């Protein structure tokens, strides 16, 4: 398994990977296009990673730097990133915002997400960034039977329930800080996301 920087030649493979990772009912219009990835690479190449296994891209991770003041307001995903082109990237931002992570469905359970987050944590440490943060999908909420995303995420964080996205991130040391409502058009997650942080 190799974790390496995103290259221009990876764009089509990453776009295809994301479509495998986020099938309907996740809205297709919210997924990356090659021109988005090109903009990410231009604005902040250090924050873009892929995982390669046996010559195939099986994981990708996109991130940008944002001011701590913006992060603490917890705007919706587009407000946090600026837009799909990461126009909100601030090269002096104190927070590395983990905007996206994708792992091939047939390669899950191999520690790929852990390695991609490890690359992000190393980037934070090398560059003196104060905080790694993300707003994490909670895609098993709809099937949980609980009434609200808050109740569900609290239960997952307490260890009484598991979520295919949130639970692994908690296991690698991301700290749960609550919920942001109306984070993106995400029916499975009740349109909410779990606020997660990690400090070096």
C-alpha positions as CSV (number, residue, x, y, z in Angstrom):
1,X,0.0,0.0,0.0
2,X,1.4,3.4,-1.0
3,X,0.1,6.8,0.1
4,X,1.3,9.5,-2.3
5,X,0.3,12.9,-3.4
6,X,-2.5,13.3,-6.0
7,X,-1.2,13.8,-9.5
8,X,-3.0,15.2,-12.6
9,X,-3.0,11.8,-14.2
10,X,-5.1,10.5,-11.2
11,X,-8.2,12.7,-11.8
12,X,-10.3,10.3,-13.8
13,X,-9.6,7.4,-11.4
14,X,-10.4,9.5,-8.4
15,X,-13.7,10.6,-10.0
16,X,-14.6,7.0,-10.7
17,X,-13.6,5.9,-7.2
18,X,-15.8,8.5,-5.6
19,X,-18.8,7.4,-7.6
20,X,-18.3,3.8,-6.4
21,X,-18.0,5.1,-2.8
22,X,-21.1,7.3,-2.8
23,X,-23.9,5.7,-4.7
24,X,-27.5,6.8,-4.6
25,X,-29.2,8.2,-2.6
26,X,-26.1,10.4,-2.2
27,X,-26.6,13.1,-4.8
28,X,-24.3,12.6,-7.8
29,X,-24.1,16.4,-8.4
30,X,-22.1,16.7,-5.1
31,X,-19.3,14.4,-6.3
32,X,-16.0,15.6,-7.7
33,X,-15.4,16.3,-11.3
34,X,-11.9,16.4,-12.9
35,X,-11.9,20.2,-12.9
36,X,-12.5,20.3,-9.2
37,X,-9.5,18.1,-8.5
38,X,-7.4,20.2,-10.8
39,X,-8.3,23.3,-8.7
40,X,-7.6,21.4,-5.5
41,X,-4.2,20.5,-6.8
42,X,-3.4,24.0,-7.9
43,X,-4.6,25.7,-4.7
44,X,-3.1,23.2,-2.2
45,X,-1.2,20.3,-3.6
46,X,0.1,19.3,-0.1
47,X,-3.4,18.4,1.1
48,X,-4.4,16.0,-1.7
49,X,-3.5,12.3,-1.4
50,X,-4.3,9.0,-3.0
51,X,-3.8,5.4,-1.8
52,X,-2.4,2.9,-4.4
53,X,-2.6,-0.9,-4.1
54,X,-1.3,-3.2,-6.8
55,X,-1.2,-0.3,-9.2
56,X,-4.9,0.7,-8.6
57,X,-6.1,3.9,-6.8
58,X,-8.2,2.5,-4.0
59,X,-8.4,5.6,-1.8
60,X,-8.3,9.4,-2.1
61,X,-8.4,12.3,0.4
62,X,-8.9,16.0,-0.2
63,X,-8.2,18.8,2.2
64,X,-7.7,22.5,2.5
65,X,-6.5,25.0,5.1
66,X,-9.1,27.4,6.6
67,X,-9.1,30.0,9.4
68,X,-10.0,28.8,12.8
69,X,-12.7,31.4,13.1
70,X,-14.5,29.9,10.1
71,X,-14.2,26.4,11.5
72,X,-15.6,27.4,14.8
73,X,-18.7,28.7,13.1
74,X,-19.3,25.2,11.6
75,X,-20.9,26.4,8.4
76,X,-22.3,23.9,5.8
77,X,-19.8,22.0,3.7
78,X,-19.8,24.5,0.9
79,X,-19.4,27.4,3.3
80,X,-16.4,25.7,4.9
81,X,-14.6,24.9,1.7
82,X,-15.8,28.0,-0.3
83,X,-17.1,25.7,-3.0
84,X,-16.2,22.5,-4.9
85,X,-13.1,24.3,-6.2
86,X,-11.8,25.0,-2.7
87,X,-11.9,28.7,-3.2
88,X,-12.0,29.1,0.6
89,X,-8.5,27.7,0.9
90,X,-6.3,30.0,3.1
91,X,-2.6,29.2,3.0
92,X,-2.2,30.6,6.5
93,X,-5.3,28.9,8.0
94,X,-4.8,27.3,11.4
95,X,-7.1,24.4,10.6
96,X,-6.6,21.6,8.0
97,X,-10.2,20.7,7.0
98,X,-10.6,17.2,5.8
99,X,-13.2,17.8,3.1
100,X,-13.5,14.3,1.6
101,X,-12.2,10.7,1.9
102,X,-13.1,7.8,-0.4
103,X,-12.1,4.2,0.0
104,X,-12.9,1.5,-2.6
105,X,-15.8,-0.7,-1.3
106,X,-13.7,-3.8,-2.1
107,X,-10.7,-2.5,-0.2
108,X,-12.4,-1.5,3.1
109,X,-11.1,-3.0,6.3
110,X,-7.4,-2.8,5.1
111,X,-6.6,0.3,7.0
112,X,-6.6,2.7,4.0
113,X,-8.6,5.4,5.7
114,X,-6.2,5.2,8.7
115,X,-3.2,5.6,6.4
116,X,-4.8,8.6,4.6
117,X,-5.6,10.2,7.9
118,X,-2.1,9.5,9.0
119,X,-0.8,11.4,6.0
120,X,-3.0,14.3,7.1
121,X,-1.8,14.1,10.6
122,X,1.8,14.2,9.4
123,X,1.0,17.2,7.3
124,X,-0.4,19.0,10.3
125,X,2.7,18.2,12.4
126,X,5.2,19.2,9.7
127,X,3.6,22.5,8.9
128,X,2.7,23.7,12.4
129,X,-1.0,23.6,11.7
130,X,-3.0,23.9,15.0
131,X,-5.9,21.5,14.2
132,X,-7.1,18.7,11.9
133,X,-10.9,18.9,11.6
134,X,-13.7,17.4,9.7
135,X,-17.5,17.2,9.5
136,X,-18.1,13.5,9.2
137,X,-21.0,11.8,7.4
138,X,-23.1,9.5,9.6
139,X,-24.6,7.3,6.9
140,X,-26.1,4.6,9.1
141,X,-28.3,7.1,10.9
142,X,-31.4,6.5,8.8
143,X,-31.3,2.7,9.5
144,X,-30.6,3.3,13.3
145,X,-34.1,3.9,14.5
146,X,-33.0,6.9,16.5
147,X,-35.0,10.1,16.1
148,X,-32.3,12.6,15.5
149,X,-28.7,12.7,14.1
150,X,-27.6,14.2,17.4
151,X,-28.9,11.2,19.4
152,X,-27.4,8.8,16.9
153,X,-23.9,10.5,16.8
154,X,-23.9,10.7,20.6
155,X,-24.6,6.9,20.8
156,X,-21.9,6.1,18.3
157,X,-19.4,8.3,20.1
158,X,-20.3,6.6,23.4
159,X,-19.7,3.2,21.8
160,X,-23.3,1.8,22.0
161,X,-23.8,1.9,18.3
162,X,-21.4,1.8,15.3
163,X,-21.4,3.8,12.1
164,X,-19.4,2.8,9.0
165,X,-17.9,6.2,8.6
166,X,-17.8,7.8,12.1
167,X,-16.7,4.8,14.1
168,X,-13.4,4.2,12.2
169,X,-12.5,7.9,12.6
170,X,-13.1,7.8,16.3
171,X,-10.9,4.7,16.5
172,X,-7.9,6.5,15.0
173,X,-8.1,9.3,17.5
174,X,-10.4,11.9,16.1
175,X,-12.4,13.5,18.9
176,X,-16.2,14.0,18.7
177,X,-17.4,17.5,19.3
178,X,-21.1,17.3,18.5
179,X,-23.3,17.8,15.4
180,X,-23.7,20.3,12.7
181,X,-27.2,20.3,11.2
182,X,-27.9,20.9,7.5
183,X,-24.3,20.2,6.6
184,X,-25.0,19.0,3.0
185,X,-27.7,17.3,1.0
186,X,-27.2,13.8,2.5
187,X,-30.4,11.9,3.2
188,X,-28.7,8.9,4.9
189,X,-27.0,11.2,7.5
190,X,-30.2,13.3,8.1
191,X,-28.3,16.1,6.3
192,X,-26.1,16.4,9.4
193,X,-22.5,15.7,10.1
194,X,-20.4,14.8,13.2
195,X,-17.8,17.4,14.2
196,X,-14.4,15.8,14.7
197,X,-11.0,17.3,15.7
198,X,-7.5,16.1,16.3
199,X,-4.6,18.1,17.6
200,X,-0.9,17.2,17.3
